[in-house]
Amino acid sequence: MANPFTYSELHSMDVKRARAFYSELFDWKLAPVPVPGREYSMVDAGEGTPGGLTEELFEGVSGWLTYVRVDDCAKSTRRARDLGAQVVRECVEIPDGIFSVLRDPAGAAVGIFQPRKA
């Protein structure tokens, strides 16, 4: 797959309940990570795609948000807009790279993630 799914993040309206539910259901280990201004936990699910759990960050984007790895966040975000996507969050730099959040023309949310170059 040229642009694989690379990260899954739960945007929850009740982080405490979500943490309890997923840690019990799947035996996931949830480790708090210091993020200014919000609660964030990394999901250690063992094998597979890594993930995180946080409160709803983008209006109307509740639930699981999956990020797709790209080489250039800005270019992919512009291309998505040209194809009819709504850009919910423009490209933002974080310690691990750059991400944006889109809503596709049918209304589904998807994240774009460009890893930081080593």
Secondary structure, 3 states (H helix, E strand, C coil): CCCCEEEEEEEECCHHHHHHHHHHHHCCEEEECCECCECEEEEECCCCCCEEEEECCCCCCCEEEEEEECCCHHHHHHHHHHCCCEEEEEEEEECCEEEEEEECCCCCEEEEEEECCC
